[in-house]
Every structure is written in structure tokens, then in C-alpha cells.
Amino acid sequence: MISRYMVEKGVNFFLGSKVAIINQYKELNKIINYKLIIPKNDIKKLKKEEILELEKLNINIIPYSNNPLLIYKNIDILVQPSIYFEGLSRVVLEAGSLEIPIIATKNRGIVDIIPSEKYAYLIDSYASPLEIAIKINEIIKNPLDAKNKSKKLRKHIKNNFDKEIVKEKFFDFVI
């Protein structure tokens, strides 16, 4: 998950999904690594007890990087369970462009980029952490399906969110 450390961004659902995996998918838990990528200022605000609990769950806390490619090259699945009414998510655009399988909420902004399950794994807003765990398991068990969805999403992003296309649509709207 790449986000600010806020309840509205779905952090609690993301963290809860790790607990669901520990309890429901013991074998899966052995092979996956959770990464919470947040701003340095958010890391500084974490209480020592919170950090210790995240470490117990084997959740790595990683600060944002000025070079997002360094982050994305170490991510196999992006989970964005935001309940916040998003604008256009730069993180989803970047991960989708790199063909990283995405699990995200059906939320405005997100569904503008991911219009259906043909492109990624969508969950309802306020989905349970178990739903996220189920989607992670689905991706691990069906990597070919995940790859196909990711390729379709990249093509969709290229055809609809390329800088020149967006500029043209904006000028058409304004004029």
C-alpha cells in the first residue's frame, strides 16, 4: 500500500487484511511480504507501540521515495483500499502503467481509471479486510489472470490518460 497514514485511505483495512491472511491463509502468509509505504512525516508520528505491532505482523514500513520506480520494482501487488473520495489516483495510474496487479476500492477517481473487474481487482468501499485477503489469494493462485488484467489496464491507461490525450480532452471541455 502506498498512501498517507490515514484511516480514510484504508490503512486499517490493509493492516486488517494481513491479520486475515495470518488467520485464514497460513501458507500464503509464508510467501507474501506486506509493505506500507508512507511519507516520512507519517512514520515519525507513529507511536513506538504501533511500530512494534506492525513489526510483529511482519509489515515493513517504508518511506516514500522521490524515485517511485524504486518502490514499484519491489511491489508485486498494489492494494489501495481507500474509503476517501479520491480524485484521480497517481499511484493507481503509475502501478497500472507498470502492469502491477491492483486491488482497489470501487471509489470515484479509482473507477475512472479501473472501470471494471476486467482491468483489476475491485472491492466495495468499506470492504472487510478478509475481502482484500481473498483477492490477494486469488492473484497468487491465478497469476495469468492477474497478468492479463494488468496488461488490459496498462492499455486502458495509455489510451485514456496519456498526457496528450488528457490535454486534448481538457481543451475540448474548456473551449
Secondary structure, DSSP 8 states (H G I E B T S, - for coil): -BS-S-GGGTHHHHHHHHHHHHHH-HHHHHH--EEEEE-HHHHHHS-HHHHHHHHHTTEEEEE--SSHHHHHTT-S-EEE---S--SS-HHHHHHHHTT--EEEES-TTHHHH--STTTSEEE-TT--HHHHHHHHHHHHH-HHHHHHHHHHHHHHHHHHH-HHHHHHHHHHHH-
